[in-house]
Amino acid sequence: MRMFGSMAIVRGQAFMSTVTNIFTIALFVFGGHTQQCHAGWVDPDTPEDCLTTTSNYVGDTRKFELVFSDEFEQDGRSFADGSDPRWTAIDKNDYTNEALHFYRPENVQTTNGVLNISTILKSNKYKAFDEDKLKYYADAKHIQSGMVQGWNKFCMKGGIIEFNARLPGDPEVGGLWPALWMLGNLARATYVGSSNFVWPYSYNQCDEKNRHSQSISACSKVGHYGMKPGVGRGSPEVDILEAMMGSPEKLPHTNITRPYFSTSLQIAPGLEGVRPNLGNLPKKGHWYKGLEYGSNNTQLNPFFYGVKLEHKPKQYTYQSDAISANTHLTKDFFKHYHKYSVEWEPPNEDGTKGYLKWFLDGIFLYGIKGESLELTNTQIPSEPMYILMNTAVASSWGFPKPCPQGCDCKCYECGNPACTCGLPDGFCDNVPASFEIDYVRAYQAKDSVTQNLGCSTKSRPTAKFIEGHKKAFSKTEEGQKEPLQPIQRGGEYCQEDSDCGYPTKGSCSMGKRCVCNDEFTGPMCLSHAGFDDNPPVADSLEIDRVVISPAFLTMLAFAIIAFISYVGFAVFNRRRQADRYDQLPTNDVARLNTDMMRGAQQQGASGGSYQQSGEASFNGLNEQKTVTYCMIDGRLLDE
């Protein structure tokens, strides 16, 4: 009896421990939890007096708080995939805009307290895709440059975004295309498979004309990938700076001369029917009304009204619009740093109102109100958007148009006489060139109900859509299975502590590997860790748009616990009977074994069997096999 009693107590304690653990897990899963973060996205190198700001717009008296910053003070940071929590420097060909460059991570570095995006002459062979023959072929590009993007890392909806930057190259030599911009998280820049039928939609109306060309349409009555049914989604584009350099001759239908930079909102669907002709001003009533201009130094951009995205069959073709303005630049913008910013107020829940206002060194340049977009029933962006910085080189930007006489413009390569005729004058002497960004800062209005952080929010989810289409966001031609690699924290080879940012960021171990201090990450521990301070917490579990209320989840949790309790007590009683069987006298055991053998023979005679082998064995009552299950998700463990 003592052994039976001890075994009962042990088994009872084990059972209660199991129930307690399951109850705890149930509370964690069904009840939710609160994560307290203290690092956020604010760079500790940001000056104290820059933690708050006010709007440059006279009509906005709200207080704005810093929600993201990168000061780029630490030299030697790496931005390759898996190296930095804020940015990814892409390593791939650019298929867009007649691009002549290949992007490499090594062309994005932090030097002398700034982010340096360099453009150089270097050949890269790559695997290109022939759209007509539908197969890959070997190709090469002879210009190498850099792009960093915050896709699926840091995103924001609404606020103030400010860059302090110095433009690259000679202002009177065309060809370079430096850009500071934002894009909706449902598309990844240069990954054209992700942008088809998504870029640059900002449209929440159901009409048959655009139903096929908008991948996530308001006409959908069933929500997929966590999306709400009846809500149109897309990836609009906000261009804060796109600089055009070149000779300063007068341009048609504008007082703006090169060099200049464009500020734009790109959206879809665009205006159909009578559209403005490139190089000419729009006809009255055939373009957006109420656009605001700060001075005569900023005017409507007559050289880009958007593009028509051709697809087959024809109903998948759609028009996009670029609502754009140009501002003249002086040589000082290529010698010194200047502040480029946009103030973005998202629309109301019904898509009305909202605005975008661009500023240069705090001076108003250009503005678009939500009311102006009634022409196409589009709206000011309400998507979570990420930040991009890059320098492109494309034959569609600052290159001779049309192609010079006697030149076929099929190749562009400095040093090759057959391939230089299509390049802008002086281009080959204008590289290498460096686009320098001193800092990036983002602010949001305190207690705003329209502005928030996160790349996948409750009202604008993106995570399940990206997971369901991740091939479109990845370099599939190179066998990449995941769009982004996990951030490597330390582990890179080092020779001394200073290689790892000692003493604040990390140190070099005895094994010559970097070990990161708290709040720092990256292979060399040189990047400040970044994450949302207040990530959106879902208050209900959604499964294919079937919404389960918290009350139901609570009832379900208790029902599961009750069921587990019932099964546990049943197992407990069965084991107690087994222990009593162990205590039976020898004669009773023999008699019981005889009865069990007889039952087994009768079952075998009837043709049924629960055994894989022919020989019956009942020693299992005394030799129970123990099976252990791991119920801990490895993602919950600290690294």
C-alpha positions, -999 to 999 in steps of 0.1 A, spaced: 0 0 0 28 24 7 42 19 -28 8 22 -43 2 54 -22 35 69 -32 29 61 -69 -6 76 -67 8 108 -51 35 111 -77 12 104 -106 -14 128 -91 13 155 -88 24 149 -124 -12 151 -136 -19 183 -117 14 197 -130 4 189 -166 -30 205 -161 -14 236 -147 10 238 -176 -18 234 -201 -39 260 -183 -9 284 -185 -4 277 -222 -41 282 -228 -41 315 -210 -10 326 -231 -26 315 -264 -62 326 -258 -58 354 -234 -30 373 -252 0 389 -235 16 423 -233 51 428 -246 71 457 -231 98 471 -254 122 498 -245 144 502 -276 119 509 -304 131 524 -336 148 555 -323 185 556 -328 203 565 -295 226 588 -315 197 611 -323 202 645 -305 179 652 -276 164 683 -291 152 662 -321 130 638 -302 100 661 -309 91 685 -336 63 706 -350 47 707 -384 60 731 -411 23 734 -421 8 765 -405 -26 748 -401 -12 719 -380 -6 728 -344 -1 692 -331 30 680 -313 49 653 -331 71 627 -314 101 608 -330 91 572 -338 120 563 -360 155 575 -367 189 564 -381 217 589 -377 243 566 -395 270 578 -370 286 543 -367 310 537 -396 314 502 -411 277 490 -408 266 462 -431 232 464 -448 233 430 -466 203 408 -461 202 396 -425 227 422 -413 205 452 -401 171 454 -384 161 487 -402 174 483 -438 181 457 -464 206 466 -492 194 445 -521 216 423 -541 200 418 -575 192 432 -609 167 460 -613 142 452 -641 122 485 -638 123 518 -657 149 506 -683 174 503 -656 211 501 -665 225 493 -631 229 463 -609 224 467 -571 250 454 -547 251 456 -509 287 468 -509 276 500 -526 258 510 -494 281 519 -465 283 542 -435 314 564 -437 322 596 -418 289 596 -401 267 594 -432 251 567 -453 270 566 -486 253 551 -517 280 549 -543 276 544 -581 306 529 -599 315 514 -632 316 477 -627 302 448 -648 278 422 -633 266 391 -651 232 379 -641 203 356 -651 178 376 -671 143 365 -681 130 367 -717 93 376 -715 87 365 -751 105 332 -750 96 326 -713 131 314 -703 162 327 -686 193 338 -704 228 352 -695 231 390 -695 254 417 -681 252 453 -668 281 476 -665 270 501 -638 268 491 -601 249 510 -575 230 506 -542 195 506 -528 184 502 -492 148 495 -484 129 491 -451 104 466 -467 86 445 -440 109 459 -413 98 495 -404 66 508 -418 44 538 -409 10 552 -418 10 590 -416 34 614 -400 65 635 -410 95 619 -428 126 640 -431 160 633 -448 191 654 -446 211 646 -478 237 658 -503 231 649 -540 257 630 -561 278 640 -590 279 671 -612 246 689 -614 250 696 -651 257 660 -661 227 638 -666 223 601 -660 223 597 -622 189 592 -605 191 596 -567 158 590 -549 142 592 -515 108 577 -514 81 555 -498 62 525 -510 32 505 -497 43 472 -480 22 450 -503 49 455 -530 86 452 -528 106 476 -550 124 459 -580 106 426 -573 82 431 -602 62 399 -594 51 415 -562 41 448 -578 19 435 -606 -18 445 -601 -8 460 -567 14 491 -575 4 519 -572 -32 513 -563 -48 535 -536 -85 527 -544 -114 515 -523 -142 514 -549 -159 484 -565 -163 487 -602 -161 461 -629 -135 480 -650 -108 478 -624 -119 445 -607 -94 424 -627 -65 447 -626 -66 454 -589 -54 422 -571 -71 431 -538 -103 447 -549 -132 462 -530 -154 440 -551 -142 409 -532 -170 396 -510 -147 371 -492 -115 382 -474 -83 362 -481 -50 363 -463 -64 381 -433 -78 409 -455 -112 424 -448 -138 417 -475 -149 447 -496 -118 467 -489 -95 477 -518 -58 475 -511 -26 483 -530 9 498 -529 9 536 -536 41 555 -540 52 588 -524 84 603 -540 101 628 -517 130 634 -540 139 622 -575 167 644 -588 172 651 -625 205 665 -635 217 679 -668 224 709 -689 203 740 -679 186 749 -712 150 760 -711 124 732 -710 90 733 -727 59 746 -708 77 753 -675 100 778 -660 119 751 -642 153 741 -656 177 713 -648 189 704 -623 156 699 -605 139 673 -584 104 659 -585 80 653 -556 51 630 -565 22 609 -555 18 578 -578 -16 561 -576 -40 539 -596 -64 537 -612 -55 567 -633 -74 590 -655 -89 575 -686 -99 591 -718 -83 624 -726 -49 625 -709 -22 651 -708 5 647 -735 41 645 -722 58 678 -723 25 697 -725 2 711 -698 -31 693 -691 -63 706 -708 -87 722 -685 -109 697 -667 -86 668 -676 -63 667 -646 -65 670 -608 -78 702 -594 -67 721 -562 -30 712 -563 -10 736 -541 23 752 -551 45 772 -526 62 795 -551 71 800 -587 102 778 -581 79 748 -579 56 740 -608 36 711 -622 57 684 -638 48 681 -675 72 653 -682 56 625 -662 19 619 -658 20 582 -651 23 550 -670 0 525 -686 7 490 -674 0 466 -702 -12 431 -694 -29 403 -713 -58 397 -715 -68 434 -720 -90 437 -689 -59 433 -668 -43 465 -683 -46 496 -661 -35 532 -660 -16 548 -632 -12 585 -625 18 605 -613 6 638 -597 40 655 -596 58 688 -593 93 699 -601 115 722 -580 147 739 -593 180 730 -576 212 750 -574 248 738 -572 247 741 -534 225 710 -531 254 690 -545 279 705 -522 260 707 -489 233 689 -470 196 700 -473 164 688 -456 138 670 -478 105 662 -460 69 652 -465 40 656 -441 14 629 -446 -20 629 -431 -39 597 -439 -76 598 -449 -106 592 -427 -120 557 -424 -143 564 -453 -113 574 -475 -121 612 -475 -98 640 -466 -61 636 -458 -32 653 -475 5 652 -486 27 683 -483 63 685 -494 89 708 -479 125 718 -487 145 731 -458 112 737 -440 98 758 -469 65 746 -484 68 733 -520 38 713 -531 6 698 -517 -22 674 -526 -54 672 -507 -78 642 -506 -105 663 -523 -83 667 -554 -84 629 -559 -121 628 -564 -114 630 -602 -105 592 -601 -121 583 -567 -86 574 -555 -75 584 -520 -45 597 -500 -25 566 -490 -37 547 -460 -14 517 -464 16 510 -441 46 523 -462 83 517 -460 113 540 -468 137 536 -497 170 553 -506 189 546 -538 207 559 -568 195 544 -601 208 548 -637 183 543 -664 180 552 -701 146 566 -692 160 593 -669 183 620 -682 195 601 -712 194 614 -748 158 610 -762 154 601 -790 185 580 -795 212 600 -812 215 596 -849 238 568 -859 235 551 -825 213 521 -819 212 526 -781 212 488 -774 242 489 -751 255 513 -725 291 508 -714 318 533 -707 351 526 -725 334 506 -753 332 529 -783 302 510 -797 282 515 -765 290 551 -754 270 570 -780 238 566 -761 252 579 -728 247 615 -716 276 638 -723 302 636 -695 285 606 -678 316 583 -677 336 610 -660 309 616 -635 313 583 -618 321 571 -592 295 593 -575 283 593 -539 247 600 -526 251 609 -489 223 608 -464 231 623 -430 200 611 -413 165 598 -416 139 607 -390 101 600 -388 76 616 -365 40 610 -357 14 632 -341 8 624 -304 -25 606 -297 -34 605 -334 -61 581 -344 -51 580 -381 -13 576 -377 3 543 -366 33 521 -370 37 485 -382 41 468 -416 10 446 -409 -16 463 -388 -51 453 -378 -68 476 -403 -42 471 -430 -28 435 -427 0 424 -451 17 395 -433 -5 366 -446 -6 380 -481 32 382 -482 35 347 -468 11 334 -493 30 350 -522 65 350 -509 80 338 -541 70 371 -556 90 389 -529 121 366 -532 149 360 -557 134 327 -569 159 326 -599 186 320 -573 167 295 -552 158 319 -524 130 305 -503 125 333 -478 122 370 -488 143 382 -458 170 364 -438 169 366 -399 191 392 -385 225 378 -375 235 390 -340 272 389 -336 294 360 -347 315 378 -373 353 375 -372 371 402 -353 406 410 -343 400 435 -315 372 449 -294 369 481 -315 359 460 -345 327 452 -326 318 487 -314 334 484 -280 326 495 -254 289 504 -260 279 480 -288 299 448 -284 333 432 -279 356 406 -295 356 373 -278 386 350 -271 375 330 -302 378 362 -323 340 366 -328 319 396 -321 296 394 -290 268 420 -289 257 441 -259 221 446 -252 202 467 -277 227 461 -305 228 436 -333 242 428 -367 272 406 -375 296 431 -360 272 444 -334 272 479 -351 235 483 -356 210 495 -330 182 470 -326 149 483 -338 113 471 -333 78 485 -327 73 498 -292 36 492 -293 29 465 -319 -8 461 -328 -24 434 -307 -53 416 -324 -84 414 -301 -99 385 -320 -86 354 -338 -96 354 -375 -97 323 -396 -107 330 -432 -128 359 -420 -147 338 -394 -143 360 -363 -141 343 -330 -151 365 -301 -130 366 -268 -160 353 -249 -161 322 -271 -124 317 -268 -127 318 -230 -154 292 -231 -134 271 -255 -103 273 -232 -123 260 -202 -139 233 -223 -105 221 -234 -93 222 -198 -124 202 -186 -118 176 -213 -82 172 -204 -91 169 -167 -116 141 -176 -91 123 -197 -64 127 -170 -86 113 -143 -95 84 -165 -59 76 -171 -52 80 -134 -79 54 -125 -66 30 -152 -31 32 -138 -45 26 -103 -63 -5 -115 -30 -16 -130 -13 -11 -97 -40 -32 -80 -34 -59 -106 3 -59 -96 -8 -65 -60 -30 -96 -68 -20 -130 -53 -1 -154 -76 -31 -177 -81 -53 -147 -90 -27 -135 -115 -24 -169 -131 -62 -171 -134 -64 -136 -148 -37 -143 -174 -56 -175 -184 -88 -155 -189 -69 -128 -209 -52 -154 -232 -86 -170 -238 -100 -137 -248 -71 -130 -271 -76 -164 -288 -113 -157 -293 -105 -123 -308 -79 -139 -332 -104 -165 -343 -129 -139 -352 -103 -124 -377 -97 -91 -358 -62 -82 -346 -46 -51 -330 -10 -65 -333 15 -61 -361 33 -94 -352 17 -127 -346 27 -133 -310 5 -118 -282 23 -101 -253 8 -87 -221 40 -77 -204 32 -41 -214 13 -37 -182 46 -39 -163 69 -23 -190 52 9 -200 70 28 -228 74 65 -219 69 90 -247 80 126 -241 65 155 -262 81 189 -265 54 216 -262 76 247 -263 78 267 -295 114 273 -302 106 309 -313 97 317 -277 132 309 -264 159 336 -261 188 333 -285 
